[in-house]
Amino acid sequence: MLDYATKTSILRAIFVIGGILALAALGAFVLAVVWGPSKFRQCPNMGLLFAALLAYLFVLSGFINGTNSIYLSTMSRPDCVPATTVKPIPGKTLDNLYLPSSSPSDNAFCKEYVAIKQNNPVVDALQLACEKQKQAIYANGSCYILHPKTTYFQAKISCRDLPGYYGHITRLTNENDRNLTDTLMTAANVSEVWVGVEYLPDPLNSKISHWYYTSIMQLDIAAEKLLWAEGYPVVYGWATYTQNIGLMDRPSAHPVSFICQYDKESEHEVSQLELYCLNISHITAVYYDGSCYYFNGGDIYNRTGCQAVEPFAANLAHSDTDIKWIITKTQLEANCESQTIGHTCSLFWQGMERISSCSNIASCVEQPRNSWFWVTSEGYKFPANQSIASHYWYYGEPAARDNDNDVAINCYLGTENININRAFQYNCQYRQKNNITKYQHNCLLSSNPSAYGYSSCFTLVRHATYFLAAKSQCTEFANGFLARVATVELARFLHVNLWSSHGIPSDMLLYTALSKQWLYANFNGTNTNVSDDWQHANNNTQIYEKCATLDVYGQVIITDCTKNRWFICQYPDPEGYKNDCSTPLTMEELVYWHP
């Protein structure tokens, strides 16, 4: 296959020859004016030369305008990849941002393209990336790229043309979007394209539904004033656009073309991991926020089931935010559209486990929805937070069943806990390897829920005892004592990273080192005075109780010291805090932290 530079040389030769013919045609036109029509008709070749002039000028205009559809259809541009792992910077030349992946001579494209932009030295990085794509238009700060026919969810997950930008199916939110869509459709002779809208239940009332603009990279947005064709919508929950007709609802399996839209607001740093993810051919591959997710093998549940890919760390996926939950559902729908194996296409293992305080789940003090943790292949764990929201679990799940301490997810219904020995696909998450110290590593591997921050390892000990006994049981690591929760910020940190709102029973109180005299009880029997601010804040509490505890929300509650309760231990890091960030990291951030 000829590279870009060779094709450019051939076209230039053609234009030189055409230029000579065009000059001859121009001379013929002048003669026609001077001689008059009668003598012009006596030269039969003059008309052909004149037509050649018009054709040459038309093609030349297409050559000058690099975004012209004729130019895009005749030039096979090289696939350029980012040369570095830095964020695209407006004003940088294209050959500094991209290197061709084929032959070295293809770099002529980058250099020539930069030359074209010489008159505009401050060039938008998204525009540079867009204008090297086939069937693409850059306008109003966004890039629109046309793709071949596919089903809706496969289209929704396939907008990943441009490293450094998150894409979505175009939504036709205004007349400008519609005009750009018409232009791309006309140039490619496409009659119908998907639109990024879906008919979904109202988040506040599941009994009613609305049309929403959707994307796998952002929360759904209510759609207003959709341009429906006459008689539509009818019954389906997805929509396509046809020129001169409007929107029509369609089944998601209906294959049509689609247009991906990339906006400046989605710009982010390009990493080695993102480039790796974009080169994965599997339909479920998605890069988002420092992680790459895709289905990779499967079997019975195994924390280390995801095949390692150097230099990245791998674990079963964590759908621990609303956006990641949207990605998960879209992955499953796209996977089912691409297969014909029925129900099993919509089930996969993810890295979520119920780690209860006792071996017999039915007799544990936790409710079924408590003690769920995201786990990594290394054995790190942090409490499931947003994932426990009502929309996440399937109706009636999770249930208090012994041996069902893992979860599979169904793309149509929600999440359910299920027996560990059943075989499903693995949804794998690849991330940069963490950069944590040996002490932090050991802390996160504690058999108890654990968190590292404030130069200490904190553990939640989930067997109940009274205050005086708890003081002597912080022995998992050296120099332990009941946690000194001296600030509201530390209380909030422990709440988020040890149990969230679902890791302990709703009525459970947790002993800390605070006692009636507002002294910290040390592991060696000595006491330490509490700061004046914290003492003042608690002087208005119930004075007849003796011990300060944290409740399920991380708030201080004064209670009786003789009651049996769980408790929080603190172990100072002998090497000091290694993270130079001013704000303590959550456990998830610490696991993914890689400076």
C-alpha positions as CSV (number, residue, x, y, z in Angstrom):
1,M,0.0,0.0,0.0
2,L,1.3,3.4,-0.9
3,D,2.1,5.7,2.0
4,Y,0.8,9.2,2.4
5,A,4.0,10.9,1.0
6,T,3.9,8.8,-2.2
7,K,0.3,9.5,-2.8
8,T,0.8,13.2,-2.2
9,S,3.6,13.2,-4.9
10,I,1.4,11.4,-7.4
11,L,-1.4,13.8,-6.8
12,R,0.9,16.8,-7.2
13,A,2.1,15.4,-10.6
14,I,-1.5,15.1,-11.6
15,F,-2.2,18.7,-10.6
16,V,0.8,20.0,-12.5
17,I,-0.4,18.3,-15.7
18,G,-3.9,19.5,-14.9
19,G,-2.5,23.0,-14.4
20,I,-1.0,23.0,-17.9
21,L,-4.3,21.9,-19.4
22,A,-6.1,24.5,-17.3
23,L,-3.8,27.2,-18.7
24,A,-4.6,26.0,-22.2
25,A,-8.3,26.1,-21.4
26,L,-8.0,29.6,-20.0
27,G,-6.3,30.6,-23.3
28,A,-9.2,29.0,-25.2
29,F,-11.6,31.0,-23.1
30,V,-9.8,34.3,-23.9
31,L,-9.9,33.4,-27.6
32,A,-13.6,32.7,-27.4
33,V,-14.1,36.2,-26.0
34,V,-11.8,37.8,-28.6
35,W,-12.9,35.8,-31.7
36,G,-16.6,35.6,-30.8
37,P,-18.8,32.5,-30.6
38,S,-18.7,31.6,-34.3
39,K,-14.9,31.1,-34.5
40,F,-14.9,29.4,-31.0
41,R,-17.3,26.8,-32.4
42,Q,-14.8,26.1,-35.2
43,C,-12.3,24.7,-32.6
44,P,-14.1,21.5,-31.2
45,N,-11.4,20.9,-28.6
46,M,-11.9,24.3,-27.0
47,G,-15.1,23.2,-25.2
48,L,-13.3,20.1,-23.7
49,L,-10.5,22.3,-22.5
50,F,-12.9,24.7,-20.9
51,A,-14.7,21.9,-19.1
52,A,-11.3,20.6,-17.9
53,L,-10.6,24.1,-16.4
54,L,-13.8,23.9,-14.3
55,A,-13.1,20.3,-13.2
56,Y,-9.5,21.2,-12.2
57,L,-10.6,24.2,-10.2
58,F,-13.2,22.0,-8.4
59,V,-10.7,19.3,-7.5
60,L,-8.1,21.9,-6.5
61,S,-10.5,23.4,-4.0
62,G,-10.9,19.9,-2.5
63,F,-7.2,19.5,-2.3
64,I,-6.7,22.8,-0.5
65,N,-9.4,22.1,2.1
66,G,-8.1,19.1,4.0
67,T,-11.5,18.5,5.6
68,N,-13.3,18.2,2.3
69,S,-15.1,14.9,1.8
70,I,-13.5,14.3,-1.6
71,Y,-10.1,14.8,-0.2
72,L,-10.8,12.5,2.8
73,S,-12.1,9.8,0.5
74,T,-9.1,9.8,-1.8
75,M,-6.3,10.1,0.8
76,S,-5.4,7.2,3.0
77,R,-3.9,8.9,6.0
78,P,-1.5,7.1,8.3
79,D,-2.5,6.0,11.8
80,C,-0.7,8.4,14.1
81,V,-0.3,7.6,17.8
82,P,0.7,9.9,20.6
83,A,4.5,10.1,20.9
84,T,4.5,10.8,24.6
85,T,2.3,10.2,27.7
86,V,1.5,13.9,28.2
87,K,-1.7,15.9,27.7
88,P,-2.1,17.3,24.2
89,I,-1.1,21.0,24.3
90,P,-2.6,23.5,21.9
91,G,0.1,25.3,19.9
92,K,2.3,22.2,19.7
93,T,3.1,20.9,16.2
94,L,1.5,17.7,15.2
95,D,4.7,15.7,14.7
96,N,5.5,16.5,18.4
97,L,2.2,15.0,19.5
98,Y,2.0,12.1,17.1
99,L,4.2,9.5,15.5
100,P,3.0,7.4,12.5
101,S,2.6,3.7,13.3
102,S,3.5,2.5,9.8
103,S,6.5,3.6,7.6
104,P,8.9,6.4,8.5
105,S,8.0,8.2,5.3
106,D,4.4,8.7,6.6
107,N,5.8,11.3,8.9
108,A,5.7,13.5,5.9
109,F,2.0,13.7,6.6
110,C,2.6,15.2,10.1
111,K,5.2,17.7,8.8
112,E,3.0,18.7,5.8
113,Y,0.0,19.1,8.0
114,V,1.9,21.3,10.3
115,A,3.0,23.4,7.3
116,I,-0.6,23.8,6.4
117,K,-1.2,25.3,9.9
118,Q,1.8,27.7,9.7
119,N,-0.6,30.7,9.3
120,N,-2.3,29.7,12.5
121,P,0.4,28.9,15.1
122,V,-2.0,28.4,18.0
123,V,-3.7,25.2,16.9
124,D,-6.3,23.3,18.8
125,A,-5.1,19.9,19.8
126,L,-8.5,18.3,19.3
127,Q,-8.8,19.9,15.8
128,L,-5.4,18.4,14.9
129,A,-6.4,15.0,16.1
130,C,-9.8,15.3,14.3
131,E,-8.6,16.5,10.9
132,K,-6.4,13.4,10.4
133,Q,-9.5,11.1,10.7
134,K,-11.5,9.8,7.7
135,Q,-15.1,11.0,7.5
136,A,-14.7,13.6,10.2
137,I,-15.7,17.2,10.7
138,Y,-14.3,19.6,13.3
139,A,-16.6,22.5,14.3
140,N,-17.5,24.6,17.3
141,G,-14.9,23.0,19.5
142,S,-16.0,19.4,18.8
143,C,-15.0,16.6,16.5
144,Y,-17.6,14.4,14.8
145,I,-16.5,11.1,13.3
146,L,-18.7,8.8,11.2
147,H,-18.6,5.0,11.8
148,P,-20.1,2.0,9.9
149,K,-23.2,0.2,10.9
150,T,-23.5,-1.6,14.2
151,T,-26.0,-2.2,17.1
152,Y,-26.7,0.6,19.6
153,F,-24.7,-0.6,22.6
154,Q,-21.7,-1.6,20.5
155,A,-21.9,1.9,19.1
156,K,-22.2,3.5,22.5
157,I,-19.0,1.7,23.7
158,S,-17.0,2.2,20.5
159,C,-16.4,6.0,20.6
160,R,-12.7,5.8,21.4
161,D,-11.0,7.1,18.3
162,L,-9.0,9.9,19.9
163,P,-6.5,9.3,22.8
164,G,-6.9,12.0,25.3
165,Y,-10.6,12.5,24.8
166,Y,-13.8,10.7,25.9
167,G,-16.4,10.4,23.1
168,H,-20.2,9.7,22.9
169,I,-22.8,9.1,20.2
170,T,-23.9,12.5,18.9
171,R,-27.1,13.7,20.5
172,L,-28.5,16.3,18.1
173,T,-29.2,18.8,20.9
174,N,-29.3,21.8,18.5
175,E,-29.6,22.8,14.9
176,N,-25.8,23.0,14.5
177,D,-25.4,19.3,15.5
178,R,-28.1,18.4,13.0
179,N,-26.5,20.3,10.2
180,L,-23.1,18.7,10.9
181,T,-24.7,15.3,11.0
182,D,-26.4,15.9,7.7
183,T,-23.1,16.9,6.1
184,L,-21.4,13.7,7.2
185,M,-24.3,11.5,6.2
186,T,-24.5,13.1,2.8
187,A,-20.8,12.8,2.1
188,A,-20.8,9.1,3.1
189,N,-24.2,8.4,1.5
190,V,-25.6,7.2,4.8
191,S,-29.3,7.4,5.4
192,E,-29.7,6.6,9.1
193,V,-27.5,7.0,12.3
194,W,-27.9,6.3,16.0
195,V,-28.6,9.2,18.3
196,G,-27.3,9.1,21.9
197,V,-30.7,9.0,23.7
198,E,-32.5,6.2,25.6
199,Y,-35.9,5.8,27.2
200,L,-35.0,5.1,30.9
201,P,-36.8,4.9,34.3
202,D,-37.0,8.1,36.3
203,P,-34.3,7.8,39.0
204,L,-36.8,9.1,41.6
205,N,-39.8,7.1,40.4
206,S,-39.1,3.8,38.6
207,K,-42.8,3.5,37.6
208,I,-42.4,6.3,35.0
209,S,-39.7,6.7,32.2
210,H,-38.3,9.6,30.2
211,W,-35.9,10.1,27.3
212,Y,-32.4,10.9,28.4
213,Y,-29.2,11.9,26.6
214,T,-26.7,9.1,27.6
215,S,-23.0,8.4,27.5
216,I,-20.8,5.9,29.2
217,M,-18.7,8.7,30.6
218,Q,-21.3,10.9,32.3
219,L,-24.6,10.7,34.1
220,D,-27.8,10.7,32.1
221,I,-29.3,14.1,31.2
222,A,-33.0,14.7,30.5
223,A,-33.7,15.2,26.8
224,E,-35.9,18.0,25.8
225,K,-37.5,18.9,22.4
226,L,-36.4,15.8,20.5
227,L,-37.1,16.1,16.8
228,W,-39.3,13.1,16.3
229,A,-40.6,12.0,12.9
230,E,-44.4,12.0,12.6
231,G,-45.9,9.1,14.4
232,Y,-42.9,8.4,16.6
233,P,-41.9,7.3,19.2
234,V,-43.8,4.1,19.3
235,V,-42.4,1.3,21.6
236,Y,-38.6,1.0,21.5
237,G,-36.2,2.6,23.9
238,W,-33.5,3.8,21.5
239,A,-33.6,6.2,18.6
240,T,-32.1,6.9,15.1
241,Y,-32.0,9.9,12.9
242,T,-32.9,10.0,9.2
243,Q,-32.3,13.1,7.1
244,N,-35.5,15.2,6.3
245,I,-37.6,12.9,8.5
246,G,-36.3,13.1,12.1
247,L,-36.0,10.7,15.0
248,M,-37.5,7.2,15.0
249,D,-37.3,4.8,17.9
250,R,-35.7,1.5,17.1
251,P,-34.7,-1.8,18.8
252,S,-31.1,-1.7,20.1
253,A,-30.1,-4.6,17.8
254,H,-31.0,-2.7,14.7
255,P,-27.7,-2.1,12.9
256,V,-27.1,1.5,11.6
257,S,-24.2,3.9,11.3
258,F,-23.3,6.2,14.1
259,I,-21.4,9.4,14.7
260,C,-19.0,9.8,17.7
261,Q,-18.7,13.3,19.1
262,Y,-15.6,14.4,21.1
263,D,-15.7,17.7,23.1
264,K,-12.8,19.8,24.5
265,E,-14.3,19.4,28.0
266,S,-13.4,15.6,27.9
267,E,-9.7,16.3,27.4
268,H,-7.4,14.3,29.7
269,E,-3.8,13.1,29.9
270,V,-2.9,10.4,27.5
271,S,-1.2,7.5,29.3
272,Q,0.5,4.3,28.2
273,L,-2.5,2.4,29.7
274,E,-5.0,4.3,27.5
275,L,-3.0,3.5,24.4
276,Y,-3.0,-0.1,25.4
277,C,-6.7,-0.1,26.0
278,L,-7.5,1.6,22.7
279,N,-5.6,-1.2,20.9
280,I,-7.7,-4.0,22.4
281,S,-10.0,-5.4,19.8
282,H,-12.6,-6.8,22.3
283,I,-15.9,-5.0,22.0
284,T,-16.1,-4.5,25.8
285,A,-12.8,-2.6,26.1
286,V,-13.3,0.9,27.8
287,Y,-10.7,3.3,29.2
288,Y,-11.9,5.7,31.9
289,D,-10.2,7.6,34.7
290,G,-6.9,5.7,34.8
291,S,-8.2,2.2,34.3
292,C,-8.9,-0.1,31.3
293,Y,-11.9,-2.4,31.6
294,Y,-12.7,-5.4,29.4
295,F,-13.9,-9.0,29.5
296,N,-10.9,-11.3,29.6
297,G,-11.5,-15.0,30.1
298,G,-13.6,-16.6,32.9
299,D,-14.0,-19.5,35.3
300,I,-15.0,-19.9,38.9
301,Y,-14.4,-16.9,41.2
302,N,-10.8,-16.1,41.7
303,R,-9.4,-12.7,42.9
304,T,-6.3,-13.3,40.7
305,G,-8.3,-14.6,37.7
306,C,-7.5,-11.6,35.4
307,Q,-4.4,-12.3,33.4
308,A,-1.6,-9.9,34.2
309,V,-0.4,-7.5,31.5
310,E,3.0,-5.8,32.2
311,P,3.6,-3.1,33.3
312,F,0.1,-2.8,34.7
313,A,-1.7,-4.3,37.7
314,A,-4.9,-6.3,37.2
315,N,-7.9,-7.1,39.3
316,L,-11.6,-8.0,38.8
317,A,-13.4,-4.8,38.0
318,H,-14.7,-2.3,40.6
319,S,-18.0,-0.6,39.6
320,D,-17.6,1.7,42.6
321,T,-19.0,5.0,41.2
322,D,-22.2,5.8,39.2
323,I,-20.1,6.3,36.0
324,K,-18.4,3.0,36.4
325,W,-21.7,1.4,36.9
326,I,-22.9,2.9,33.6
327,I,-19.8,1.5,31.9
328,T,-20.5,-1.9,33.4
329,K,-24.0,-2.1,32.2
330,T,-23.0,-0.9,28.7
331,Q,-20.3,-3.5,28.6
332,L,-22.7,-6.2,29.3
333,E,-25.3,-5.0,26.8
334,A,-22.6,-4.7,24.1
335,N,-21.3,-8.2,25.0
336,C,-24.8,-9.7,24.6
337,E,-25.4,-8.0,21.3
338,S,-22.1,-9.5,20.0
339,Q,-22.8,-13.0,21.1
340,T,-25.6,-15.6,20.7
341,I,-24.9,-17.6,23.8
342,G,-28.0,-16.4,25.7
343,H,-28.2,-15.5,29.4
344,T,-24.5,-16.2,30.3
345,C,-23.4,-13.3,28.1
346,S,-24.8,-11.0,30.7
347,L,-23.1,-12.4,33.8
348,F,-19.6,-11.8,35.0
349,W,-17.4,-11.8,38.1
350,Q,-16.4,-8.5,39.5
351,G,-14.0,-7.8,42.4
352,M,-16.6,-7.4,45.2
353,E,-16.8,-9.7,48.2
354,R,-18.7,-9.8,51.4
355,I,-16.1,-10.1,54.2
356,S,-18.3,-10.7,57.2
357,S,-17.3,-10.6,60.9
358,C,-18.2,-14.2,61.5
359,S,-18.1,-17.5,59.5
360,N,-21.8,-18.2,59.7
361,I,-23.4,-15.3,57.7
362,A,-26.9,-15.9,58.9
363,S,-25.9,-15.4,62.5
364,C,-23.6,-12.4,62.0
365,V,-24.7,-9.1,63.4
366,E,-24.4,-7.5,59.9
367,Q,-27.4,-7.1,57.7
368,P,-27.0,-8.8,54.3
369,R,-26.0,-5.5,52.6
370,N,-23.2,-4.9,55.1
371,S,-19.6,-5.8,54.9
372,W,-19.2,-5.7,51.2
373,F,-15.7,-4.7,50.0
374,W,-14.0,-4.0,46.7
375,V,-10.9,-6.3,46.6
376,T,-7.8,-6.3,44.5
377,S,-5.6,-9.2,43.3
378,E,-3.1,-8.2,45.9
379,G,-5.7,-8.6,48.6
380,Y,-6.3,-4.9,49.3
381,K,-9.9,-4.0,50.2
382,F,-12.0,-0.9,50.7
383,P,-15.7,-0.6,51.6
384,A,-18.3,-0.6,48.8
385,N,-19.8,2.9,48.9
386,Q,-22.0,4.1,46.1
387,S,-22.3,0.6,44.8
388,I,-24.7,-0.3,47.6
389,A,-27.3,2.2,46.3
390,S,-30.7,0.8,45.6
391,H,-30.3,0.8,41.8
392,Y,-27.2,-1.4,42.1
393,W,-28.7,-4.6,43.6
394,Y,-31.2,-6.8,42.0
395,Y,-34.5,-7.0,43.9
396,G,-34.0,-9.1,47.1
397,E,-30.2,-9.1,46.8
398,P,-27.9,-9.5,48.4
399,A,-29.3,-12.3,50.5
400,A,-27.9,-13.9,53.7
401,R,-26.8,-17.2,52.2
402,D,-23.8,-19.1,53.3
403,N,-21.0,-19.5,50.7
404,D,-22.5,-16.7,48.6
405,N,-19.8,-14.2,49.4
406,D,-19.1,-13.1,45.8
407,V,-21.1,-11.4,43.2
408,A,-22.0,-11.8,39.6
409,I,-23.9,-9.0,37.7
410,N,-26.8,-9.2,35.3
411,C,-27.0,-6.5,32.7
412,Y,-30.8,-6.4,32.7
413,L,-31.6,-6.8,36.4
414,G,-28.7,-5.7,38.7
415,T,-26.2,-7.3,41.0
416,E,-26.7,-10.5,43.0
417,N,-24.5,-12.5,45.3
418,I,-23.9,-16.0,44.1
419,N,-22.1,-19.2,44.9
420,I,-18.3,-19.0,44.5
421,N,-18.0,-22.2,42.5
422,R,-20.1,-21.2,39.5
423,A,-18.2,-20.2,36.3
424,F,-18.7,-16.8,34.6
425,Q,-16.7,-14.4,32.6
426,Y,-14.2,-12.1,34.2
427,N,-14.6,-8.3,33.8
428,C,-11.0,-7.2,34.3
429,Q,-9.7,-3.8,35.4
430,Y,-6.1,-2.9,34.4
431,R,-4.4,0.0,36.2
432,Q,-1.0,1.5,36.9
433,K,0.8,-0.4,39.6
434,N,0.5,1.2,42.9
435,N,3.5,2.9,44.6
436,I,3.0,2.2,48.3
437,T,5.4,1.4,51.1
438,K,5.8,-2.0,52.7
439,Y,4.0,-0.8,55.9
440,Q,1.1,0.5,53.9
441,H,1.0,-2.8,52.0
442,N,0.9,-4.8,55.2
443,C,-1.8,-2.5,56.6
444,L,-4.1,-3.0,53.7
445,L,-3.6,-6.8,53.9
446,S,-5.0,-6.8,57.5
447,S,-7.6,-9.5,58.2
448,N,-9.7,-6.6,59.5
449,P,-11.1,-3.7,57.4
450,S,-8.1,-1.4,57.3
451,A,-7.1,2.1,56.1
452,Y,-3.9,4.0,56.0
453,G,-3.7,7.7,56.6
454,Y,-2.5,10.4,59.0
455,S,0.8,8.5,59.3
456,S,-1.0,5.5,60.8
457,C,-2.7,2.2,60.0
458,F,-6.3,2.0,61.3
459,T,-8.2,-1.2,61.6
460,L,-11.9,-1.9,62.5
461,V,-11.9,-4.8,65.0
462,R,-15.3,-6.6,64.5
463,H,-15.6,-8.6,67.7
464,A,-17.4,-7.0,70.5
465,T,-16.0,-6.2,73.9
466,Y,-16.1,-3.6,76.6
467,F,-13.9,-0.5,76.7
468,L,-11.2,-1.6,79.1
469,A,-10.7,-4.9,77.3
470,A,-10.6,-3.2,73.9
471,K,-7.7,-1.0,75.1
472,S,-5.4,-4.0,75.4
473,Q,-6.5,-5.7,72.1
474,C,-4.8,-3.5,69.5
475,T,-1.9,-5.9,68.9
476,E,-2.0,-6.7,65.2
477,F,0.9,-4.3,64.6
478,A,3.4,-2.8,66.9
479,N,2.6,0.1,69.3
480,G,-1.2,-0.1,68.8
481,F,-3.9,1.7,70.8
482,L,-7.5,2.7,70.5
483,A,-7.8,5.3,67.7
484,R,-7.3,8.9,68.7
485,V,-10.0,10.6,66.6
486,A,-9.0,14.1,67.4
487,T,-10.6,15.9,64.5
488,V,-13.8,15.8,62.5
489,E,-11.7,15.3,59.4
490,L,-10.2,12.1,60.8
491,A,-13.6,10.8,61.8
492,R,-14.8,11.4,58.3
493,F,-11.7,9.6,56.9
494,L,-12.3,6.6,59.0
495,H,-16.0,6.5,58.1
496,V,-15.3,6.5,54.4
497,N,-12.4,4.1,54.4
498,L,-13.3,1.5,57.1
499,W,-17.0,0.9,56.7
500,S,-18.7,3.7,54.8
501,S,-22.4,3.6,55.5
502,H,-22.9,-0.1,55.0
503,G,-19.9,-1.9,56.6
504,I,-21.4,-2.1,60.1
505,P,-24.8,-2.6,61.6
506,S,-26.8,0.6,61.7
507,D,-27.0,0.6,65.5
508,M,-23.3,-0.4,66.1
509,L,-21.1,2.1,68.0
510,L,-17.3,1.9,67.8
511,Y,-15.0,2.5,70.7
512,T,-12.2,5.0,70.3
513,A,-9.6,6.2,72.8
514,L,-11.8,9.0,74.2
515,S,-13.0,8.5,77.8
516,K,-15.1,10.6,80.2
517,Q,-12.0,12.6,81.4
518,W,-11.4,13.5,77.8
519,L,-8.1,11.6,77.8
520,Y,-6.7,9.3,75.2
521,A,-6.1,5.8,76.8
522,N,-2.7,4.7,75.6
523,F,-1.7,1.0,75.1
524,N,0.7,1.2,78.1
525,G,-1.8,2.5,80.6
526,T,-0.8,6.1,80.4
527,N,-3.2,8.9,79.2
528,T,-2.8,11.8,76.8
529,N,-4.7,15.1,77.0
530,V,-7.3,15.9,74.3
531,S,-7.1,19.2,72.4
532,D,-9.1,22.1,73.8
533,D,-11.2,22.3,70.6
534,W,-12.3,18.7,70.7
535,Q,-12.9,18.9,74.5
536,H,-15.1,22.0,74.1
537,A,-17.1,20.4,71.3
538,N,-18.0,17.5,73.6
539,N,-18.6,19.2,76.9
540,N,-22.3,19.7,75.9
541,T,-22.9,16.0,75.4
542,Q,-24.5,13.7,78.0
543,I,-22.2,14.0,81.0
544,Y,-23.4,10.8,82.8
545,E,-21.8,8.5,80.2
546,K,-18.1,7.8,80.2
547,C,-16.9,6.7,76.7
548,A,-16.9,8.4,73.3
549,T,-17.7,6.2,70.3
550,L,-18.2,6.7,66.5
551,D,-21.6,5.8,65.0
552,V,-22.3,4.5,61.5
553,Y,-22.1,8.0,60.1
554,G,-18.8,8.8,61.7
555,Q,-20.2,11.1,64.4
556,V,-19.2,11.1,68.1
557,I,-21.7,9.5,70.5
558,I,-21.1,9.4,74.3
559,T,-22.0,6.0,75.7
560,D,-21.6,3.5,78.5
561,C,-18.1,1.9,78.7
562,T,-19.3,-1.4,79.9
563,K,-21.3,-2.3,76.7
564,N,-19.7,-4.8,74.3
565,R,-18.9,-3.0,71.0
566,W,-16.6,-3.2,68.1
567,F,-13.6,-0.8,68.2
568,I,-11.1,1.0,66.1
569,C,-7.3,0.5,66.5
570,Q,-4.5,2.8,65.4
571,Y,-0.9,1.9,64.7
572,P,1.6,4.6,64.0
573,D,3.8,4.1,60.9
574,P,7.4,3.7,62.2
575,E,8.7,5.3,59.0
576,G,6.3,8.2,58.9
577,Y,3.8,9.2,56.3
578,K,5.2,8.8,52.7
579,N,2.5,10.5,50.7
580,D,3.4,14.2,50.3
581,C,-0.2,15.2,49.4
582,S,-1.7,17.7,51.8
583,T,-5.0,15.7,51.9
584,P,-5.0,12.1,53.1
585,L,-5.9,9.7,50.3
586,T,-8.9,7.4,50.4
587,M,-8.0,3.7,50.3
588,E,-9.1,3.5,46.6
589,E,-6.9,6.5,45.8
590,L,-4.0,4.9,47.7
591,V,-4.4,1.6,45.9
592,Y,-4.4,3.4,42.5
593,W,-1.9,6.1,43.5
594,H,1.1,6.0,41.2
595,P,3.2,9.3,41.2
